[in-house]
């Protein structure tokens, strides 16, 4: 017989078991809820790792924004571009961009140091007298420069350079050589005949009487290097502002000038450029002219007298514009007809600013 105590104990077990089953169901439901939440949110270590990467992501996004292209596309054809009153290059064709430098947000025509001219492709002529003026007025005008009084001419398809050795009592020297390019886009003059005091010497270093390291160390003469009998020039450094950016891919003597090629491929042309004529075209982004700030730039500077190259000197561009006339379309396309710098009334022109 089952005793009354055993019956009560039996029902107690059943009752407890029912409660346990209920508790078990609740525990299972809670476990499922936690599991689902875990699927939506990463575990604590992973969450901390994601939070740790977040600032890096923000920095990367900021850097991407800072790398936004703010350059202004440019195209030039048949332009005498002056870096100074006595220094110019004859641009047959050029495609590239004006790139703001330093803290400048856009190219400013009134500040030649606010931008550089990045060259995608170009063909230009440099006359010997202009190159000599670069060397005398900028490159070798620096203190303690060993060379001065440079003159350059073309003799039977070769370049002849004459000058004086300052630290040797201004004794004269001369070298005749051929031109070529270096793999990194600089210009090499290989000296085949070198004389000092009209006496043949073995090389430039013997004529200079100094070591190569002394000539180029500490940036004493930026853009000028020597290798045995070779003189190497970096046009990106030796030409005055606005500085150019781009390597020389071909150089040769052409009649009485130095024909220089930049770039190897067909460059992207400025879409607003005319098919012919003498001009400088600018397009895209922002640009400043005096007090004028222009967005979505669409400007072409045209030659008022197209019979000869467009002669442009940025330090006097306002006078050149004032001597011509300007047209503005309904969509704010600006077409400016400029007078050549060399044809301005020079007495009315202020003196050029020093570099």
SVG drawing of the C-alpha trace seen along z (x, -y; Angstrom):
<svg xmlns="http://www.w3.org/2000/svg" viewBox="-3 -106 100 108">
<polyline fill="none" stroke="black" stroke-width="0.4" points="0.0,0.0 1.0,-3.4 1.1,-5.5 -0.4,-9.0 3.1,-10.4 4.3,-8.8 1.3,-10.2 2.0,-13.7 5.6,-13.3 4.6,-12.0 2.4,-15.1 5.1,-17.3 7.6,-15.8 5.1,-16.3 4.5,-19.9 8.2,-20.7 8.8,-19.0 6.2,-21.2 7.8,-24.3 11.2,-23.1 9.9,-22.5 8.5,-26.0 11.8,-27.4 13.6,-25.4 11.4,-26.9 12.1,-30.4 15.8,-29.7 15.7,-28.4 13.8,-31.6 16.3,-33.8 19.2,-31.9 17.6,-32.3 17.1,-36.1 20.8,-36.5 21.9,-34.5 19.9,-36.7 21.2,-39.8 24.7,-38.4 24.1,-37.9 23.2,-41.5 26.0,-43.0 29.7,-41.8 31.2,-40.4 32.8,-42.9 36.4,-42.3 35.3,-42.7 33.3,-45.8 36.2,-47.4 38.3,-46.6 35.8,-48.3 35.7,-51.3 39.5,-51.4 39.5,-51.5 36.9,-54.2 39.3,-57.2 41.6,-55.6 38.6,-55.5 37.8,-59.1 41.5,-60.0 41.4,-58.1 38.2,-59.8 39.7,-63.2 42.8,-62.5 40.7,-61.4 38.9,-64.7 42.1,-66.6 43.4,-64.9 40.4,-66.2 41.6,-67.6 41.5,-71.4 43.8,-71.9 42.7,-74.0 43.3,-72.4 45.3,-74.4 46.2,-74.3 48.6,-76.6 49.5,-77.0 52.1,-79.3 52.8,-81.3 55.9,-83.3 55.7,-82.6 57.9,-85.0 59.2,-84.0 60.9,-87.3 61.4,-90.3 64.6,-88.7 63.7,-85.0 61.0,-83.2 60.2,-80.0 58.5,-79.6 55.6,-77.2 54.6,-75.5 52.0,-73.4 51.3,-72.5 48.6,-70.5 48.6,-70.2 47.2,-71.9 47.7,-74.7 48.2,-73.1 47.8,-75.2 50.8,-74.9 51.3,-75.5 48.3,-76.9 46.6,-78.2 43.2,-76.8 43.3,-77.8 45.7,-79.3 46.0,-83.1 47.2,-84.9 48.5,-87.8 50.7,-85.5 53.1,-83.4 54.1,-81.4 50.6,-80.3 50.7,-77.5 52.9,-75.3 52.4,-74.3 52.1,-70.6 53.0,-69.5 51.4,-66.4 52.9,-67.0 54.6,-69.9 56.9,-71.0 58.8,-74.2 61.9,-76.1 64.4,-77.6 66.8,-80.2 70.4,-80.2 70.2,-83.8 67.2,-82.9 69.0,-79.9 72.1,-82.1 69.9,-84.7 68.5,-81.9 72.0,-80.8 73.2,-84.4 70.1,-85.8 69.0,-82.9 71.1,-79.8 74.6,-81.3 73.4,-84.5 73.5,-82.9 76.2,-83.6 79.5,-81.6 78.5,-80.4 81.7,-79.3 80.6,-80.5 79.4,-83.8 79.2,-85.8 77.7,-82.9 77.0,-83.2 75.5,-80.4 75.5,-80.0 74.9,-77.3 77.9,-76.3 77.6,-73.6 74.7,-71.8 76.4,-71.9 76.0,-74.1 78.9,-76.4 79.0,-77.7 81.4,-80.4 81.8,-81.9 84.2,-83.0 85.4,-81.1 84.8,-83.5 86.9,-81.7 89.8,-81.4 90.2,-85.1 87.5,-85.3 89.5,-83.3 87.5,-82.5 86.4,-79.0 84.4,-77.5 83.0,-74.1 81.4,-72.7 79.1,-69.7 76.0,-67.8 72.6,-67.7 70.6,-64.7 68.2,-63.7 68.6,-61.7 66.2,-58.8 64.6,-61.1 63.8,-63.9 66.8,-66.3 69.0,-67.9 72.6,-66.6 75.3,-68.7 78.2,-66.4 81.4,-68.5 83.5,-67.3 85.9,-70.2 86.7,-72.1 89.1,-74.9 90.2,-77.2 92.3,-80.3 92.1,-78.9 94.1,-75.8 92.5,-72.4 91.6,-70.7 90.5,-67.1 87.1,-68.0 84.7,-70.5 86.0,-69.6 89.6,-70.4 88.4,-73.7 86.3,-74.5 89.0,-73.3 86.4,-71.9 84.8,-68.5 81.4,-67.6 80.0,-67.3 81.1,-70.9 79.2,-72.2 75.8,-70.6 75.8,-69.9 73.4,-71.8 71.5,-73.0 74.0,-75.7 73.1,-75.6 69.6,-73.9 69.0,-72.2 72.6,-72.1 74.7,-68.9 78.0,-67.7 79.1,-64.2 82.7,-64.1 82.6,-66.1 78.8,-66.5 76.7,-69.4 73.2,-68.4 70.3,-70.9 66.8,-70.3 64.5,-72.7 61.9,-72.2 64.3,-73.9 66.3,-76.3 63.4,-78.1 61.8,-81.0 58.2,-80.9 55.7,-79.8 57.7,-76.6 57.0,-73.8 56.5,-70.1 57.4,-67.5 60.4,-65.7 62.1,-66.3 61.8,-63.3 63.7,-64.7 66.0,-67.6 67.9,-68.6 69.3,-71.5 66.9,-72.9 68.4,-75.7 69.2,-78.5 67.2,-77.1 67.0,-74.2 63.9,-72.1 62.5,-70.5 59.8,-67.9 58.0,-67.0 55.9,-63.8 55.6,-60.8 51.8,-60.3 49.0,-62.3 47.8,-64.6 44.2,-65.3 43.3,-68.6 41.2,-71.4 37.8,-71.0 37.2,-74.7 40.4,-75.3 40.1,-76.5 41.3,-74.3 43.9,-76.9 45.4,-80.3 47.6,-81.6 46.0,-81.2 46.1,-80.1 43.0,-78.3 41.9,-77.5 39.1,-75.2 37.5,-73.7 37.5,-74.3 38.3,-77.7 40.8,-80.5 41.4,-84.0 42.2,-87.1 42.7,-90.2 39.5,-90.6 37.6,-88.2 37.0,-84.6 35.7,-82.4 34.1,-79.0 33.9,-76.4 36.6,-78.3 36.1,-78.7 38.6,-81.3 40.6,-81.7 43.2,-84.4 43.6,-85.1 46.1,-87.1 45.0,-90.5 47.6,-90.4 47.8,-86.8 50.5,-87.4 53.2,-86.4 53.1,-84.4 51.0,-85.5 53.6,-87.3 52.5,-86.8 54.1,-88.0 52.0,-87.2 53.4,-90.1 51.8,-92.4 48.7,-90.4 46.4,-93.2 48.0,-95.7 47.8,-93.3 44.1,-92.7 43.4,-96.4 45.0,-97.1 42.7,-94.6 39.0,-93.7 36.9,-91.0 33.8,-89.1 31.5,-87.2 28.9,-84.8 25.5,-84.2 27.0,-81.1 29.9,-83.2 32.5,-81.9 35.2,-84.5 37.2,-85.3 40.0,-87.9 41.9,-89.4 45.3,-90.4 47.9,-92.7 51.4,-91.3 53.6,-92.3 56.4,-93.4 54.0,-95.8 52.8,-97.6 53.7,-101.2 56.7,-100.4 56.8,-103.8 53.4,-103.2 54.2,-99.8 55.4,-99.4 58.7,-97.6 58.4,-93.8 58.6,-92.4 61.8,-90.6 61.5,-86.8"/>
</svg>
